[in-house]
Amino acid sequence: MWKNQDVINAVYAAAKVLETPGWTLLAKAGLTSLVKDRHAAYSGPSLESITTLTEHEKTLIVLALPPVLSTPPAPRQPLEGKGFFVWLVGQCQGGDPQAIAMQAQQAGLSHVLVKVAHGPNPYRYNIGHGLDRVGPLVAALRSLIPGFQVWGWQYTLGADPEGDARIAVTLVRQYQLDGFVINAEQEYKHEEIRPNAARYAQALEQNLQEAELADLPVGLSSYRYPQLHPEFPWEAFQKVCTVMMPQVYWVAREAPDPVANLQRSVQQYRAMGWTGPIVPTGAAYDEWQRTADGTKWLWSTTPEQIRQFLPAVRQAGLPAANFWSWDGAGSDRWQAVAEFQW
């Protein structure tokens, strides 16, 4: 059954869609007393029966509630094998959950990491229109591939660290995800945002404990070479993480070397003091870059570079690897990942 905090979170999520203050909607529902004991089991009226709310308001609140688990969750399993980050679900196999699951199965993937939040807001989950691309995808993957792990990831902006942490854990619970990845980058280099990394980590840890998810694996997806980014708050994020997922993108104009990039990245994470698992994220995408003189050039990962990267991960003794990103990989690079036997 839900806790009072679950209902409060759902009301505030609905209020955001309605562009009204969360406390105002909570008061309209007659549920302000829930804040007196946030961790108690919810014993109030059924949300559908609250006559002071409109039907639209009730629908939004109910959609934002986490699912009620009918059976105890299975013990956490370590992340092993190969996988993909998913940014835009709609651009993966046309957004068809069953087609995505079949593609993952045929490629021998062990996991995907789906974007679920951007800052303090859900991502690809529109409770206002009832469109949820994440839930059906999670269900399809798990039904087709036993033991398949679905992780969620969030691009955290740092301006509202408590809000970022709150929505992250809400969505992890809602989708019963197997793990969570913090994607933190340039925003946390700014002097005014940097201290918020510690606030975010503390809030994330607290929310996970309150949700009885203290054992949830948490990863950090960020720069491949920590020594080039000393202003980034590495230590603050490491305190809440159980795995590092460096972005080993071997961007280079000439002769990029995926293996050397991987080795240098792992070496620098170890030198930083990280002794836990490292699961590198390789490159399977294209990007345009502009030089100082205004010249624009295209950098593309090749299938051959992927074929060099994956064996190097195994040889380094790392438990898993994944790629950015499913929606940008294309058929040739996808085939290079699929053909590698983990």
N, C-alpha and C positions, 0 to 999 in steps of 0.2 A: 504494500500500500504506500501511497505517497506520504512524504513528510510535509509539515507546514511550509518549509522552505521551498519545496517543489512547487506548491501552489502559488506562493509569493512570486517565484521566478516566472511562472507561466503568466501571471497577471501582468507583470512588468514587461514581458515579451510582447504580450497583446497590446499593452499601452503604447509601446514603441511603434507598432504598426499603425495604431490609431492616432499617433502623434498627440498623445495626452499624457500628463504626468502619471507615473506608475502608482503613486500613493493615492491619487484621485480615483483611479479605477478600483484600487483595493478597497477604498472607503465606500465607493458606490456598491461594491459587492457585499459590503458588511463583513469584511474579513481582516480588518486591521488588527484584531486581537491575536492573529497568528504570529505576529512578530514577538509576542511575549515568550513564546517557547518554540523557536524555529525548528528544533530538532525532533519535536514530538510528532507522532503519527497524526495525519490529518483526520479529524473527526467531525468536520463541519458538514454542511448540507452538500448534496450532490450539486456540482457546478451547473448542470443543466437546469436545475430547479430554482436557481436564484432569480427571483422575479424582478429585481432592480436592474438587471443587466439585459441588454438587447440580445436577440438571437445571434447577431454578428459578433458581439463581444464574447458571448459564451463559447461560440465556435472557435474563436481565436485562442481563448484561454485553454480549451480542451486540447486543441492541436499542439499547443506548446508544452503540454505535460509529458514527462518521460514515461516510457512504457512500464507497466508493472510486471516484474519478473515472475513467471509461474514456476520456474525451477532455479535452484542455485546456480550461479555462473560456474563454468568449468575452471579449473586451475589455470593460471597464466602459463603460456608456453613461450620459450625464447624465440625471437625472430630469426629465422634461418631461410636461406634460399634467395631467390631473385624476385623483384617486384617493380612496380611503377608508381610514381606520383601521378595523381589525377587532379588537374586544375579545373577544366571545363567538362563536366560530365556529358553535356549535350554534344560535344565534339568527339566523343568516343563511341564508335559503332552507332552513330546517330542517336546516342542517349538511351538505347534500348538495354535495360538491365540484363536480360537473358543473353543477348548477343555479347555484351561485355564479359559476362561470366564465362561463356563458352570460349571466347578468345583467350581469357586468362587460363582456363583449363588446358586448352590446346598448347599454349606456350609454356606450360609447366610452372606458372607463377605460384609463389607461396603467399604473396601479400600485395595489397595496394594501399596507398595512402591518399585519402580523398579530402579535398578542401572542404571544411565545414564552417569556418568562421573567418571573417576579415575584421580585425579589431574587435569591438564589442558587439558586432552584428553577425547573425547567421549568414552563411554563404551557400547559395544554391538550395536554400530552404525558405520558401516564401509562404509563410503562414497566412498572409493576407489573401493570396489567391489559391491556397491549398496545393501549391506545387512543391513537391518534395522529391528531388532527384536522388538524394542520399539513401533514404530508407529502403526503397525498392532495390537499389543496387546492392546494399548490404545483404538483404534477404536473398537475392539471386546468387551472389557469390558464395554465401554459406550453404545454400541448399544444393548447389551443384558440385562444390569442391570441399569435401570434409577436411576440417582443420585449417581452412583458409583464414588468414588474418586480415581484417580490415581495420586500418588505423585512420584517424582523422588528423588533419593539420590546420593550423590557424596562422595567418600572417598577423602578427601582433604589432601594433603601431606605437604602443607605449604611452600614448596620451591619457588613456583611461585604463591603467593596469588592472585595477580591480574588476572593471567591467569586462575586459578581455578575458580574465581568468574565469569569471562567473559564467559567461556564455560558453566557453570552451568545455567546462565540466558539465554544464546542462546538456550540451549536444553529445558528449561522450556517453552520458547516461541514457539519453534518449535513443541512441542508436546501438547501445551496448557494444561499443567499440573495443578492440583488443589492445589499443595503444593510442598515444597522442603525441604529435610532433609540434614543437614551437618553431615557427619560421620567423626568426628575428634577424634584421639586417641593418641598413643604414640609419634608420630612425634612432636606434639606440646608441649611435655614435655621437649624437648631438648632446651637448653639455646639459641642456635642460631636461632631456629625456633619459639620459643614462642612469640616474638614480632610480628610475621607475622599474628597472629590471629586477631589483631586489623586491620591490613591492609586488610585481607581477608573480615572481616565483613564490613568494610567501602566500599570496592570495590563492594561487593555483594549488599549492600544497594543502592549504586549509580547506578549500572547496572539495578537493579530492577526499580528504579525510571525512568531511561531513557527509559526503555522498557514499561513504564506505568503499572508496576506490583507491585507498592508499597504496595498493599493490599494482596499480596501473603503470605499465612502462611509459616513460616520457622521454622523448628524444629532442635534440636541438638540431635544426637544420640551419646552417649558417656558413660563413666563409671557409674556404678550403685551407687557407694559410693563416692561422691565428697571429703569427708574428708580423704580418703585414697590417693587422688591424688591432693594435694594442689599446686603442681607445674604446673598443667594444667590451661590454661588461661580461666577459666570459665566466668569471668566478660566480657571479650572481645566478646565472642560468644553470651552471653545473650543479648547484646545490639542490635543484629540484629534478634533475635529469638522471636517467639510468642508462642512456645510450647517446652517443654523438653520431650525427648524420651529416658529415661535411659535404658541401657542394663541390665535388671534384669535377669541375667543368674545365676541360683542358683548352681554354680559349687561346688561340695563337694564330698569327697571320701565316706563319710558315711552320711546317713540320711539328705539329702538336704531338706531345708524347703523353698518352694517358697513363702509362705505367709509372713514369717519373713523377707525374702529378700526384698519383695515388700514394706513392712511397713518401714523397715530401709532405703530403697532408697528414698521413698517419704519424710520421716522425714528429711533426710539430704539435699534434694533439697530445702525444705521449710526453713530449718535452714540457708541455703546459701543465702536466700533472694528472692528466686523465688516464685512469687505469681500467675503466670499464669497457664495455663493448663499443666498437666502432663499426657502423654500417654506412659505407660511402654511397653517395648518390652520383652516378655517372651522367654524362651528357648524351641526350638523344633528341636534339632539337636544333633549330636554326635561329640565328639572331643577327640583326643589323647593328653595326657599330659605326660611330663617327669619330674620326681622328681630330686632332687639334686644328688642322688646316681645313676641316670641313669635309674631307673625303669620306664617303660612305662605303663600307665594305661588308660583305656577307660572310659570316662564319657559320659553317655547317659541320656537325659531327658526321663521320662516315661509318658505315657498318664495320669496316675493318678496325677502326679505333675501338669500337665496342667489343669486337672479338679479341682485342689485346687486353682490354680493361678487365673483363670478367675472370679470365684465368689468373690475372695478377691479384685480384681480390682473394681468390681461393688460396693462392700460394702464400699470401700474407697471413693466412690463418684467420681471416675475418668471417663472421658467421653469416653474413647476408650482404646484398647490394641491391640498390634500386636505381631507377633512372627518372630524370626529368625530360620529358613528361609523356604520358600516354597520348594525350591529345595533340602533341606536336611531333611524335616520333616518325610517322610515315611507315610504309610497308617494308622498305629495305632494312631500316634500322630495327624495326620490330622483329623481323626475321632473324637478325643477328642475335638479339636477346633470346628469342624463342629456341634457337638451335643449341644454345649452350646448356649442357646437362650439369645441373648443380649437384 
